[in-house]
Amino acid sequence: MSATVRKILSLSHGEATSDGDGVRMIRLVGSQAQPPLDPFLMLDFFGSERASDYLGGFPDHPHRGFETVTYMLAGKMRHFDNHGHSGVIEAGDVQWMKAGRGLIHSEMPEQTEGLMRGFQLWINLPQAEKMAAPAYQEFKAAQIPEVSRAGATVKLIAGAADGVEGPVRAPHVDAVYFDIALAPGAVFAHDLPETHQGFFVLYEGEAEAPGARGPVALRGLTLATLGPGRTARLTAGANGAKALLLAARPLREPVAWSGPFVMTTREELRQAYADYQAGEF
């Protein structure tokens, strides 16, 4: 296979929204500005030093049929579900939760002041796994490996680079989830499977990436979708940059989505609501 460079197809800066009990965030995927990118359903960025923006948290709510991935950059969030699972997610930690056939959980701030910052991602499950038992993959910051290159540090949450593999396993979509820190002018390049859908999320600094008509500038919080090819490439600006690289194999299945439930057919969706109302989660 030729090592063709993936060109930037589009840029989006997300849409301001709120969720849970009034938590303010920017929706980068799953909005009118950027619809879902199979198998990625939604991606939210939250970041504020104002306690009023996050103190309400996300009280008890159900899920079925997909995975949620919480990656904290700063602050602390406590998770609890109705099966007795609980824990605190802190800066640098990741929680990869498979909702499967259903659970009810809450995500509440473990702080009353200071910076709360991070991402939450929703990834679809294939129809064959939507009714599997709920499960967790949780890793503290110290358990997530990093690789160093010239001017770059890459934190590997899922996927592999330079012979090192991240701890999260997501074989149904072969997920890649990297957090990349670049020194001024440094270049990051990584070969992705040509089958994968992918995008960068710039969340600090400035950068540029190849486009169809030359370099494309990324400024501020930016999601840059990648076109077909193999090599994802990002070059930091004069003050450096931090970005996520997310990629996965599309499921190419129908999506029946309403609120906290993501199924494959409308009948499955109706059953999800019936099961929840019957207390079967």
C-alpha positions in Angstrom: 0.0 0.0 0.0 1.2 3.5 -0.8 1.9 5.7 2.1 -0.5 8.5 0.9 -0.9 11.5 3.2 -4.5 12.1 4.4 -5.8 15.5 3.4 -8.0 17.6 5.6 -11.6 17.4 4.3 -13.2 19.9 6.6 -12.8 22.0 9.8 -15.3 22.6 12.6 -15.1 24.5 15.8 -18.1 22.8 17.4 -21.3 24.2 18.9 -21.8 25.5 22.4 -24.3 23.4 24.4 -25.1 22.1 27.8 -25.9 18.7 29.1 -26.6 17.0 32.4 -27.6 19.5 35.0 -26.4 22.6 33.0 -22.8 21.6 32.4 -21.4 23.9 29.6 -19.4 22.3 26.8 -18.5 22.4 23.2 -20.0 19.6 21.0 -17.4 18.8 18.4 -19.1 15.7 16.9 -22.8 15.0 16.9 -24.1 18.5 16.0 -25.3 20.3 12.9 -21.8 21.6 12.5 -20.3 18.1 12.5 -22.6 15.1 12.2 -21.5 11.7 13.5 -18.5 10.2 11.9 -19.2 6.4 11.9 -18.5 4.8 14.5 -18.0 8.1 16.4 -21.4 9.3 17.6 -20.5 12.3 19.7 -17.5 14.2 21.1 -17.8 16.9 23.8 -15.1 19.2 25.1 -15.6 20.7 28.6 -13.2 23.2 30.1 -13.9 25.9 32.6 -12.5 27.4 35.8 -16.0 28.7 36.7 -17.6 26.2 39.1 -21.1 27.3 37.9 -20.2 25.8 34.5 -19.8 22.3 35.8 -21.0 21.9 39.4 -24.4 20.4 38.4 -22.6 17.4 36.8 -24.4 14.6 35.2 -26.9 13.1 37.7 -28.4 9.6 37.2 -29.1 8.8 33.6 -29.4 5.6 31.5 -27.4 4.3 28.5 -27.7 1.3 26.2 -26.0 0.3 23.0 -22.7 2.2 22.8 -19.5 3.1 24.7 -18.6 6.3 26.5 -15.0 7.4 26.8 -14.1 10.0 29.4 -10.6 11.5 29.2 -9.7 14.0 31.9 -7.2 16.8 31.3 -7.7 18.6 34.6 -10.0 18.2 37.6 -11.8 15.3 39.1 -15.1 13.5 38.3 -16.7 10.8 40.3 -18.5 8.0 38.5 -21.2 5.7 40.0 -23.6 3.2 38.5 -26.6 1.2 39.6 -24.5 -2.1 39.5 -22.2 -0.8 42.3 -19.3 0.4 40.2 -17.7 3.7 41.3 -14.5 5.6 41.1 -12.8 8.9 40.6 -11.4 10.0 37.2 -8.6 12.5 37.6 -6.3 14.5 35.3 -4.7 12.1 32.7 -7.0 9.2 33.6 -9.4 7.5 31.1 -12.6 5.5 31.6 -13.8 3.5 28.7 -17.3 2.3 29.6 -19.3 -0.2 27.6 -22.9 0.4 28.4 -24.0 -2.7 26.5 -27.5 -3.8 27.4 -27.9 -1.0 29.9 -27.0 0.7 33.1 -27.8 3.9 35.0 -24.9 6.0 36.1 -23.9 9.5 37.3 -20.8 11.6 36.7 -20.4 14.3 39.3 -17.6 16.8 39.9 -15.3 15.9 42.8 -14.4 19.5 43.3 -16.1 22.8 44.0 -13.5 25.1 42.5 -10.7 25.1 40.0 -10.3 24.0 36.4 -12.4 21.1 35.1 -11.3 20.1 31.6 -11.5 17.0 29.4 -13.3 15.1 26.6 -16.2 12.7 26.5 -16.6 10.5 23.4 -19.4 8.2 22.4 -18.6 5.2 20.2 -21.2 3.0 18.6 -21.3 -0.7 19.2 -22.2 -3.2 16.5 -25.7 -4.7 16.7 -24.2 -8.1 17.8 -22.7 -6.4 20.9 -25.4 -3.9 21.9 -27.0 -6.3 24.4 -23.7 -7.5 26.0 -23.1 -7.1 29.7 -21.8 -3.6 30.8 -18.0 -3.5 31.3 -15.3 -1.0 32.1 -11.7 -0.3 31.0 -10.2 2.2 33.5 -6.6 3.4 33.6 -4.9 5.9 35.7 -2.5 8.4 34.0 0.6 6.5 35.1 -0.8 3.3 33.4 -1.1 5.0 30.0 2.2 4.7 28.0 3.9 7.5 26.1 6.3 7.5 23.2 8.7 10.2 22.4 9.8 11.4 19.0 11.7 14.5 17.8 9.7 17.3 19.4 6.7 15.1 20.1 5.2 13.2 23.0 2.4 10.9 22.2 0.1 9.4 24.9 -1.3 6.1 23.7 -4.8 5.5 25.1 -5.8 3.0 22.4 -3.9 1.8 19.4 -0.1 1.4 18.9 2.8 3.5 17.8 6.6 2.7 17.7 6.0 -0.8 19.0 4.1 0.4 22.1 0.4 -0.3 22.6 -2.2 1.6 24.5 -4.1 -0.2 27.3 -7.6 0.1 25.9 -8.9 -2.7 23.7 -11.7 -1.9 21.3 -11.5 -4.7 18.7 -15.0 -4.1 17.2 -13.7 -0.8 15.7 -9.9 -1.2 16.1 -9.9 2.3 17.8 -7.0 4.7 17.9 -7.0 7.4 20.6 -3.7 9.4 20.9 -3.0 12.6 22.9 -0.2 14.4 21.1 2.0 17.3 22.5 4.2 19.0 19.9 7.1 21.4 20.5 7.1 24.5 18.3 7.5 23.5 14.6 7.5 19.8 15.4 5.9 17.3 13.0 3.7 14.3 14.0 3.0 11.6 11.4 1.3 8.3 11.9 0.1 5.6 9.5 -3.5 4.6 10.0 -5.3 1.7 8.4 -6.8 2.8 5.1 -10.1 1.4 6.3 -10.3 3.9 9.2 -12.3 7.1 9.6 -10.2 9.6 11.5 -9.8 13.2 12.7 -7.6 15.5 14.7 -8.8 17.7 17.5 -6.5 20.6 18.2 -7.2 21.8 21.7 -4.1 24.0 22.5 -1.8 26.1 20.4 -1.8 26.3 16.6 -1.0 23.8 13.8 -1.3 23.1 10.2 -2.1 19.9 8.2 -2.1 18.9 4.6 -5.1 20.0 2.5 -6.1 19.4 -1.1 -4.7 22.9 -2.0 -1.8 23.2 0.4 -1.5 23.5 4.2 -4.6 24.1 6.2 -4.3 26.2 9.4 -5.8 25.0 12.6 -6.5 27.7 15.2 -8.3 27.5 18.5 -10.4 24.4 19.4 -10.7 22.7 16.0 -11.8 19.3 14.7 -10.2 18.5 11.4 -11.6 15.5 9.5 -9.2 13.4 7.6 -9.7 12.2 4.1 -8.7 8.8 2.6 -5.2 7.6 2.6 -2.8 6.3 5.1 -0.6 8.9 6.9 -2.1 11.5 9.3 0.2 14.5 9.6 0.2 17.5 11.9 2.8 20.3 12.2 2.8 22.6 15.3 2.9 26.3 15.0 5.4 28.7 16.6 4.1 28.1 20.2 3.6 24.4 19.9 0.4 22.4 19.9 -1.7 19.8 21.7 -4.1 17.6 19.8 -6.0 14.3 19.8 -5.9 11.8 17.0 -9.0 9.6 16.9 -9.6 7.0 14.3 -11.6 3.8 14.0 -13.1 1.3 11.5 -16.7 2.3 10.5 -19.4 -0.2 11.4 -21.6 0.7 8.4 -24.7 -0.3 10.2 -28.0 1.5 10.6 -28.3 3.8 13.6 -31.5 4.3 15.6 -30.6 6.9 18.2 -32.8 8.7 20.7 -31.3 10.5 23.7 -29.3 8.0 25.8 -30.0 4.9 23.7 -28.3 4.0 20.4 -29.7 0.9 18.7 -29.8 -0.5 15.2 -33.6 -0.5 14.5 -36.5 1.5 15.7 -38.0 -1.6 17.3 -34.8 -2.1 19.4 -35.0 1.6 20.4 -38.6 1.2 21.6 -37.6 -1.9 23.5 -34.8 0.0 25.2 -37.3 2.6 26.5 -39.7 -0.1 27.6 -36.9 -2.0 29.5 -35.7 1.2 31.2 -39.3 2.1 32.3 -39.7 -1.5 33.6 -36.7 -1.1 35.8 -34.7 -3.8 33.9 -31.4 -1.8 33.7 
